Amino acid sequence: MQLDSLITYAIENFKKTKVCVNEQNEKALGFYIKDGFCVVSRSDLDATGKAYPLLHLERREWKQKERVIK
């Protein structure tokens, strides 16, 4: 299963439209932005309290009809 298929599955079946990405992980950030996510906030610390800044992304709209399934 491809990553974009996993995102589609998570959104459609679990209504998961939010993700967190390490600010330094430019590839992951680019992947999610390309798939329609946008940065909504930033945290200086990760969930364990370590100094790994996180970007919080959200996909605000989801319309299956707009997706092209390969």
C-alpha positions in Angstrom: 0.0 0.0 0.0 1.3 3.4 -0.9 1.6 6.3 1.6 -1.1 8.4 -0.1 -3.3 5.3 0.1 -2.7 5.1 3.8 -3.5 8.7 4.3 -6.8 8.2 2.3 -7.6 5.2 4.5 -6.9 7.0 7.7 -9.0 10.0 6.7 -12.0 8.0 5.4 -12.1 5.3 8.1 -10.9 7.1 11.2 -11.4 10.8 10.4 -7.7 11.4 11.1 -6.9 14.8 9.5 -4.1 15.9 11.8 -0.4 15.0 11.9 2.7 16.2 13.7 6.1 16.4 11.9 9.5 17.2 13.2 10.3 20.7 12.0 13.7 19.5 10.6 12.1 16.8 8.5 11.7 18.7 5.3 10.8 15.6 3.2 7.9 14.7 5.5 6.7 18.3 5.7 6.7 18.5 1.9 4.9 15.2 1.5 2.0 16.3 3.8 1.8 19.8 2.3 1.7 18.3 -1.2 -1.2 16.1 0.0 -3.3 19.1 1.2 -2.2 19.5 4.8 -1.2 22.9 6.2 0.7 24.0 9.3 -1.7 25.2 12.0 0.7 25.5 15.0 4.2 24.8 16.3 5.6 23.3 19.5 9.1 23.9 20.8 9.2 20.4 22.5 8.1 16.9 21.3 5.7 14.7 23.3 8.4 13.5 25.6 9.6 17.0 26.5 12.7 16.9 24.3 13.8 20.0 22.3 12.6 18.6 18.9 10.3 21.3 17.5 7.1 19.9 16.0 4.9 21.3 13.3 1.2 20.5 13.7 -0.5 20.0 10.4 -4.2 19.6 9.5 -6.0 18.7 6.4 -9.0 21.0 6.6 -11.0 19.7 3.7 -11.4 16.2 2.5 -13.4 15.4 -0.6 -13.0 11.9 -2.1 -14.3 13.1 -5.5 -11.3 15.4 -5.8 -8.8 12.5 -5.3 -7.2 10.8 -8.2 -6.8 7.1 -7.4 -3.9 5.5 -9.2 
